[in-house]
Amino acid sequence: MVPIVQLAERLTVDQKDVGSSPTGHPGRWPQGHFLFWLLLLLMTACGLEMPAAPTAFATQPLPSPSPIAPPSPTPSPVPPTMTPSPLEGLRIVYSTPSGLWLWQAGQTRPLTSSAADSDPRFSPDGEWLTFQRDQTLWGLHVQDGEARPLVTPDYLSLIAPDQKLRLGAFAWMPGTSNLFFTTLQRTPQGWEPRFDLHVVDARLGQPLLILPNGSGGIPFFSPRGAWLALVRAGEIALTTTPSLKPRRVFTFKPLPNFLPTLHWLRDESGFVFLLPPDPSQATPTPEPSSPYPALLPTQWWGISIEGKAQRLGEFEAERFSIATPVVSPNGDQLLYLYPYRKRGQHEIHIRDVLGNDLFYTSYRYGKIAPLTWLPDELHFIYWADSPQSLWLAHYGEPARPLVTDLSIDALLLADETFFIFRHGSDIFLQTWKGERLLLIQGSGEEVDVFR
């Protein structure tokens, strides 16, 4: 679920910003690099239904920005792939004062009966659901509805009797009922990760320690579960899932309160991630004409399943927590916010692995941000503080307003056919042609969607 700031004013695009100079330090991805070329070849060979990344990124630099007109209430043409489709397979779990409920095929039914149930999450196949209750992680099979405790305080006290522990990050192994998780340890500085690794079968509810402290990490499974990457303090390890013998493939300087999020490529050939600047690093001296401190670069890395690392580029952006960079599904593009500090505005930029860094639009500080790419990698969605709060964007075209009459609290899902959002306690589905359907009334803030 992607939270959105409460919205108030109408968005206007400042024409003086359109076509401003690209920022960052362009650097080409070396010809023949494993991640880029394997990605393009595999996408072509497999005949995937989703379009590959724009061919302009692979063959030649993108054109210079052309003037972008202000967003208009008149919708721009909708891409041919964005046509309504049946809701078959769509599942939504949401919190209520009486417990968790499930929406499926137009029907709703209760899953649990405790108001303490929170943080519901679907497994990758939509068959299983986890939720928190009384410091215990519970698992529930969506169809039979039988819930059982998976990770309890008793288990945590058993593995470390002299320490206070709680559940950390967790991830389902795709195609299985196995849930992998780590733990956090209470210290004078607060809760800190132990970088261990445990697994529990949701059918049995009997957790097992498989990698001790410092040998595990935050788990990131590849899309089909063949590989597992583990992030721990200052390093990333990689293993096949049958062996579970991780080897270190990358090291980085540990940063306070930060661990990188890994984005696996859809063909499982590797993953990409971002490393923000070191906050203790000296800020470069700005140009004499600028009254503002210079920006430090964020690094963009890729690692293959062979363990080979390649820096894909770097870019100057706003502070990492504000820049909100969004990596595309294929890992070869990203969106981020660049601060146009002289005018107190944020710019949305599009960057690719060839080093192209292109300005799309801007608005005042803290009032605009990218949310997600669509699977076609040509379109993306961003929010701005306007009654028309969600916008569909495509480089070289005016942004198209998606919702003009409701304030948006969360964007829950966006694919080739429709998007789902929450407005207050109501959950709506809307097609790219503007048709809207109220799916759920009486939802709490905690929602997860499976499609």
Secondary structure as GFF3:
##gff-version 3
##sequence-region A 1 451
A	DSSP	beta_strand	2	3	.	.	.	ID=ss1
A	DSSP	alpha_helix	34	46	.	.	.	ID=ss2
A	DSSP	alpha_helix	55	59	.	.	.	ID=ss3
A	DSSP	beta_strand	91	96	.	.	.	ID=ss4
A	DSSP	beta_strand	99	104	.	.	.	ID=ss5
A	DSSP	beta_strand	107	110	.	.	.	ID=ss6
A	DSSP	beta_strand	118	122	.	.	.	ID=ss7
A	DSSP	beta_strand	128	133	.	.	.	ID=ss8
A	DSSP	beta_strand	136	141	.	.	.	ID=ss9
A	DSSP	beta_strand	147	151	.	.	.	ID=ss10
A	DSSP	alpha_helix	153	159	.	.	.	ID=ss11
A	DSSP	beta_strand	165	172	.	.	.	ID=ss12
A	DSSP	beta_strand	178	187	.	.	.	ID=ss13
A	DSSP	beta_strand	190	193	.	.	.	ID=ss14
A	DSSP	beta_strand	197	201	.	.	.	ID=ss15
A	DSSP	beta_strand	208	211	.	.	.	ID=ss16
A	DSSP	beta_strand	218	221	.	.	.	ID=ss17
A	DSSP	beta_strand	227	232	.	.	.	ID=ss18
A	DSSP	beta_strand	235	240	.	.	.	ID=ss19
A	DSSP	beta_strand	247	251	.	.	.	ID=ss20
A	DSSP	beta_strand	263	264	.	.	.	ID=ss21
A	DSSP	beta_strand	270	275	.	.	.	ID=ss22
A	DSSP	beta_strand	297	304	.	.	.	ID=ss23
A	DSSP	beta_strand	309	316	.	.	.	ID=ss24
A	DSSP	alpha_helix	320	323	.	.	.	ID=ss25
A	DSSP	beta_strand	326	327	.	.	.	ID=ss26
A	DSSP	beta_strand	333	340	.	.	.	ID=ss27
A	DSSP	three_ten_helix	341	343	.	.	.	ID=ss28
A	DSSP	beta_strand	345	352	.	.	.	ID=ss29
A	DSSP	beta_strand	357	364	.	.	.	ID=ss30
A	DSSP	beta_strand	368	373	.	.	.	ID=ss31
A	DSSP	beta_strand	379	384	.	.	.	ID=ss32
A	DSSP	beta_strand	390	394	.	.	.	ID=ss33
A	DSSP	beta_strand	400	403	.	.	.	ID=ss34
A	DSSP	beta_strand	410	414	.	.	.	ID=ss35
A	DSSP	beta_strand	418	423	.	.	.	ID=ss36
A	DSSP	beta_strand	426	431	.	.	.	ID=ss37
A	DSSP	beta_strand	436	441	.	.	.	ID=ss38
A	DSSP	beta_strand	447	450	.	.	.	ID=ss39
###
